[in-house]
Amino acid sequence: MKTWAKILIAIGAVVGLLVIYLLFWPVPIDPVAWTPPEPPRLRGVYEPNSRLAAVERLGEGVGVGPEDIAVDAQDRIYGGMQDGRILRFQSDGSLPEVFADTGGRPLGLHFDTDGNLVVADAYKGLLSISPDGAITVLSTEQGGVPFRLTDDVDIAADGTVYFSDASSKFPNDQYMLDLLEHRPNGRLLAYDPGTQTTHLVLDELYFANGVAVSPDQSFVLVVETSMVRVKRYWLVGARKGESDIFIDNLPGYPDGISSNGKDTFWLALASMRDPGLETLLPQPFLRKVIVRLPQFLQPAPQKYGFVLGLDMEGRVVYNLQDPSGESYYFVTSVQEHQGMLYLGSVEEDAIGRLPVP
């Protein structure tokens, strides 16, 4: 047999094996078909602007991925980094120091009334860190189901800690698998510090992410990232125990949400809606093929900065953007403190800050 013929046969065999791999090799997801709504146009309340261009970068280069930000009573700034460290900065972003190291991935941060930093750690569960840096594990499971991706946290006036388990199936380093599977693997949970018990608030959530209690304590919000919406759960009143949609069909994928304690919820949109990814969502088989591709060929988020301010009825009242993504992008959290907004990101190597509009 001629050499060229052998080469063609070898190439054909390799291609054949590649096709078999892409089409039939087992994957860790069991995707379900879902047709997302048409994204809203960027006009009106979503009109593009450059308001995030004014972001000041604090603590640049000291750590990567400050997913969430918290500010203590002394105006010191805290951010949880990819390597497990929680760094503390002075109010001007100077003098970085390691406040604690969880040994996991600290995501949500929120101070309780005793000055303890309550942390939703993706791998370690719900933690409490005392002012001197001592770590206490509060909760790691509910109903016999371990937390796989403890994500965000907020604390009600009565001390109840509301937090999310984004996925009971996939850990943080595989979060994209949960988004590609598009099944309701997430939960909203509540920890009672008095009884030291955790109970289920809502289950069957689609990547349960940011959590925020309303200023009047009447409801708690939870972000469903893969449904591009925010859900509301009523804590008191005639609708106590019921849930509804607070805001739906957002122009980007929502991540963290917080209350300013008065009249505004700040919502971080980590990236814009991805037409390529959303074309795949009605096609479970194609999503299995995508999972088999090398990482660099899989969908990647667009570099874009986007923050929304919502009123108590879920209406957009603030719209802050950076279409270039050069000032601050992949925004995952927004915290208001004394007239300033503090931004977190899983991609940036700095904490963002700018005045409240």
C-alpha positions, -999 to +999 in steps of 0.1 A: +000+000+000+013+034-009+025+058+018-002+084+010-029+058+013-017+048+047-017+084+058-053+089+046-064+057+065-047+069+096-063+104+093-096+088+087-092+066+118-083+096+139-113+116+126-136+086+132-124+083+168-128+121+173-164+119+160-172+090+183-158+109+212-177+141+204-210+123+199-210+094+224-184+097+251-201+099+285-204+134+300-212+144+336-243+164+327-279+154+320-291+185+301-327+194+296-341+215+268-350+251+276-358+280+252-347+313+268-367+345+262-354+369+236-330+392+255-342+428+260-327+454+238-301+478+252-324+508+252-345+527+277-335+516+313-307+494+297-293+521+275-255+517+272-234+543+290-199+546+305-207+553+341-185+525+353-155+542+337-152+562+370-143+531+390-113+535+413-093+503+417-083+494+452-056+469+463-046+461+427-024+431+422-026+418+458-052+391+450-073+377+422-111+373+421-126+393+450-160+377+444-178+396+472-169+427+493-178+436+529-169+467+549-167+467+587-176+492+613-141+508+610-146+512+572-120+485+565-126+466+532-127+428+529-125+407+498-124+369+494-098+357+468-095+327+445-067+312+467-089+311+498-075+342+515-098+369+528-078+401+525-085+432+546-076+468+534-078+501+550-105+524+538-083+539+511-073+504+498-039+505+515-021+482+539-034+448+527-033+420+552-046+385+554-076+385+577-082+348+574-076+318+550-106+294+547-086+269+527-115+269+502-131+296+480-148+324+500-176+338+479-204+356+499-193+379+528-215+397+553-209+410+588-233+401+617-242+425+645-214+411+667-187+419+641-182+384+629-177+379+592-202+353+579-188+336+548-204+315+521-174+294+511-179+273+479-161+243+493-162+247+531-199+257+536-213+284+558-186+299+581-183+325+608-150+343+613-145+362+645-128+397+646-095+380+655-097+357+625-109+324+641-130+303+618-161+284+629-180+261+606-218+268+609-233+245+584-223+221+556-255+203+547-293+204+549-317+175+549-288+151+544-277+169+512-242+184+514-236+219+500-216+216+468-214+253+460-222+276+489-225+310+471-239+341+488-252+353+521-273+380+538-284+384+574-319+394+585-325+418+614-335+388+637-301+372+630-313+346+606-286+339+580-300+334+545-276+318+520-276+300+487-262+266+476-259+273+439-257+236+429-261+204+449-245+186+420-215+205+407-187+222+427-173+257+421-146+246+397-173+229+375-200+256+377-202+259+339-215+223+339-244+233+360-252+262+336-250+239+306-271+212+323-298+237+331-315+218+358-328+232+391-299+220+414-299+251+436-313+259+470-320+289+492-314+281+529-317+297+563-294+292+593-308+299+628-279+310+651-300+304+682-307+267+674-277+262+652-299+245+626-304+250+589-337+247+571-347+248+535-364+279+522-367+272+485-354+244+463-354+236+426-336+269+418-315+273+386-280+281+399-290+299+431-266+328+434-270+363+451-291+367+482-306+399+498-331+406+525-354+435+520-350+466+542-384+461+558-376+423+563-408+413+544-390+392+518-357+378+507-344+378+471-324+350+454-308+353+420-313+324+395-284+330+372-292+305+345-328+317+343-316+354+340-340+364+368-344+372+405-369+354+426-386+368+457-397+347+487-421+363+512-412+361+548-443+378+564-478+389+555-506+373+535-482+358+511-458+344+537-441+312+524-449+320+487-425+330+460-428+350+428-405+367+402-390+400+412-374+408+379-371+386+348-354+384+314-324+405+323-299+417+296-270+399+313-264+369+336-271+381+371-247+372+400-247+390+433-274+412+448-274+433+479-297+458+497-285+493+507-308+490+537-331+518+525-346+518+491-323+501+465-311+466+456-278+465+437-276+438+411-244+427+394-246+414+359-214+392+354-216+392+316-239+399+287-263+373+274-244+349+250-264+342+218-241+312+210-248+296+244-285+304+243-288+288+208-276+256+224-301+256+253-330+241+234-306+213+222-295+190+250-275+168+227-254+197+213-247+207+249-232+173+256-210+178+225-199+212+238-189+197+272-166+173+253-147+201+236-115+216+250-120+245+274-108+271+249-135+260+224-163+263+250-185+294+254-167+322+272-181+354+288-179+387+271-158+414+287-184+439+299-191+459+331-228+461+341-245+470+374-282+477+380-300+494+408-336+481+415-363+497+436-385+477+461-408+466+432-380+453+410-380+483+386-346+495+372-337+529+387-299+529+381-280+516+351-242+516+353-222+502+324-187+499+308-192+483+274-154+482+269-148+462+300-116+482+305-125+499+338-140+469+357-157+438+343-173+405+352-189+423+382-201+397+407-212+418+436-221+454+446-221+467+481-232+503+491-214+518+521-214+555+531-221+569+497-198+546+478-204+514+458-179+486+462-176+461+433-163+426+433-153+404+404-140+368+399-117+380+371-103+413+383-072+417+406-087+447+424-117+459+443-138+485+424-152+516+441-172+546+428-197+571+442-233+561+444-250+579+414 
